[in-house]
Amino acid sequence: MLAIARFEVPLGNAAHFQTQLSAALESFSKCAGFIDGEYGQNLDDQKLWSLMTRWENVGSYRRALSTNDVKMNVIPTLAQAIDEPGAYEKPYSE
């Protein structure tokens, strides 16, 4: 399962926001079911950022969102995300 969040951040806040994303990944990395994650700044519009994490399943991701560490270090960052669907599942091949 992929969780993708996109953000629009003023250029003057980029360094601070990068620190927030790094802290979010560190918190997620402590959660059961976390596989990996990364963040990046858009090459064409540097106000845009993304945070992508991979999880064993959607349940692992949802349980991670309820841990105290994630509530303190990730949820405030995710609250700044562009309001759009962000959970993706790899289609099953037949």
Secondary structure as GFF3:
##gff-version 3
##sequence-region A 1 94
A	DSSP	beta_strand	2	8	.	.	.	ID=ss1
A	DSSP	three_ten_helix	11	13	.	.	.	ID=ss2
A	DSSP	alpha_helix	14	29	.	.	.	ID=ss3
A	DSSP	beta_strand	34	41	.	.	.	ID=ss4
A	DSSP	beta_strand	48	55	.	.	.	ID=ss5
A	DSSP	alpha_helix	58	65	.	.	.	ID=ss6
A	DSSP	alpha_helix	68	73	.	.	.	ID=ss7
A	DSSP	alpha_helix	75	78	.	.	.	ID=ss8
A	DSSP	beta_strand	87	88	.	.	.	ID=ss9
###
